């Protein structure tokens, strides 16, 4: 796909990895609908910066906690931007909960943004677009087992399966792929040493940057012959 002049919807696009993806898309000439939940100010700042780069950008706030709000977000994105060619399912929540600590509320709190919303957004995008590209943001943990974050890991493993199921069902009009980052940024309030101390060993002895995650997303968008693939960007950590 020639990305110049295409239009993308990026969920959770105002901050962290989502912001890097939006910036990389803009650098490639892609117009971007920046979805946010609570980061309206960050989204607006990013929108203004992207328009200074010569692409069009819009911000849409939505709490993706129901079928209706997911459908409405895609409809609003199409109505606002006039077209939608790319969907990046980036928005997610991360909580550490063991099996014993997991509750119904914690399951729903994790499964809605991390799995149910991407599924419903993919379905809506497929209805409202003639064809295009979808990339789901996963996690290098899907290659193994982490008992410290059971609900979160289940959502990402399920999203990886959904990526391949959707790739089959939506072909040939759509490609559907995933990017599985390793530890990229420390949690809010934590310093740079947090990753070194908490994220575990990495064969390449370096953690990926947000820009490198965004570059992987672009690589999948630009290749029309790739679908159903999951690209790990984690310094080889998924191999351990």
N, C-alpha and C positions, 0 to 999 in steps of 0.2 A: 504494500500500500504506500502510495505517495502521501505523506501526512500533511503536506502543505494545503491549507484551506479546509481541512477536516475539522469536525467539532466533537469534543469529548466531554463527557460528564464524569467528574472525579468525585467520589464520595469521600468525605473527610479530607477535602483538598486544601484546607486553609493552613494546616500546621504539619510539622514533622515530615514524615515520608510523603504524605499527600501533597504537601507544598512543593517538595522537590520534584515530584512527578508533574505537577502543573507547570512549574518553571521549565522543565525539560520539554514538555509538550509545546509550550509557547516558543521556545528556542527553535523548534522544528516547524513553526508556522501553523500550529494547531490552535484553533479557538477553543476556549475552555469554559464550561459551566462548573463553577466551584461550589460544591455542596458543603454545608457546615451544619453543625448542631448548635453549639454554644459559642463558636469562634467568629461571630459576625464581624468584629473589628479587624481581625487578622485576614478574613476573607476579602474584605473591602480593600485593605491595603494591598493584598496580592493582586486583586483585580486591577487596581490602578497601575501597578507596576507592569502587569502583563500588557495592558493597553499602551503603555509607553513603549513597549517592545514592538508594537505594530500589529498585534493580534486582538481579536475581540474577546472579551471575558465578561461573565455574569456571575452573580452570587445568588444562591438559593438556600434558604434555611429549611431544614426538615428534621423531625424526629422519626427515624425509620423504625417504628415500633408496631406497625400494623400493615396489613395488605393495602389498605386504602392510602396510607401515606407514601408507600413505595410507588404505587401506581401514579399517584398525584405528582411525585417528584419527576418521574420520567415525562409525564404529560406537560408539566410546567417547563421542563428543560427543552422539549421539542417546540413548545409554543414560544418560548423566549428566544431560542437560538435559531429557529426555523428548520434545523436539521440536527440529527444526532447520528454520528458515525462510529463512536468509540465509547465504551463503558469501562471505567476502572473502578472495581469494587475494592476500595482501600479502607473505608471506615471500619473500625473494630474497637472492641474493648478487651482489656487484659486484666484478669484477676487471678491471684493464686489461691486455689482451693483444693484441698485433698478430697478423696472420695468420701471420707467420713464427715468432712466439713461442708460438703455440697448439699444444697437445699433446692427445693422447687424454684424459689425466687431467684437463686443464683444461676440455676440452669437457664431460666427464661431470660435473665439479664444478659447472659452470654450468648445464647443461641439466637436471639432476635437480631442484634446488629451483625453478628459474625457469620451467620448461616441463612436464617430465614430472609433477612433483607436482601442479601446478594441474590438469592434464588428468585425472589419476587421481582427484583430490579432487572435481572436477566430476562425473565419472562416478559415483562413490560417492554423492555428495549427491543426484544425480538418482534413484538407485535407492532411497534411504532416505527421501526426502521426496516428498509428493504434489505439491508445487509450491513456488516461491519465487523468490528473487533471488540473482544471482551478480554480483560485481564483481571484475574482475582489475586489479591495479595494474601499469601498464606503465611507459613512460618516454618523454619527449618526443623522445628520439633516434630513435624508430621512424619519424619523418617524414623522416629523412635518413640520412647515412652517417658513422660515426665509426670510423676505422681504428685508433684507440687501444684500442678495447674490442670486438673482433670477436666472440668467443663470447657475451659479454653481450648485445650488440646483436642477434645472431641469435636468442637466446632470447626477447627481448622482441618482436621482429618476429613470430616464430612464435606467441607468446602473443596478439598482436593478431589474427592470423588465426584462431587457435583461438576467440577471443572471438566472432567473427562466425559461424564454423562452428557453435559450440555454440548460439548464439542461434537459428539456423535449426533445428537438430535438436531442441532441447529446447522450442521453442514448441509449443503456447501455455501450457504449465504453468509455464515458467520464463522469466525475462528474464535476459539475459547482456550485461553492458556492461563497459567499461574506463575507467579514469582514468589519464591519462599525465602525471605530474608533471614539472616542470622540476627544476632544482637546488633542494633545499629545506633540507637540513641539511648542514653540512660533515662529512667523515668523522671518525670518532673520533680524537681527538688533534689535530684541526685547529681553528683559530679561525674566528670569523665572517668575517674578511677573505678566507678561502679561496674562498668562493663568488664574491666580487667579482673576485678575481684569476684564477680558474681556469674559471669556468663559462661565460664568453663573454658577448657582448652580449645584452641583453633589451630588447625594444621598450618595455615598460612601465617599465623601469628599476627593477624590484623583483622579488625572488624570492618565490614563494609560501611561505606558512607551512604547517606541518603541519595546523593547524586549517582552512585553506582547502582542502587536499587532502581532509580528512575531510568538509567541507561538500559537496564535489563528489560524494563517495561517497553521502552521504545524499540528495542531489538525485536521483541515479539510482535509488536504492532506493524513493523515494517516488513515482516516476512509473511507472504501470502501462502506459503507452503507448510506452515507449522500450525498445528492445532492439537489440543489435548495434552500439551506438554507442561511440565512444571520445572522451572529453572531455579535452582538453588543458588543464592548469592549470599554465602555465609562463611567464606574462607575455608570451605571444606569441612565445616563442623558437623554436617549431617552424616559424614562418613564414620564418625566415631561411635 
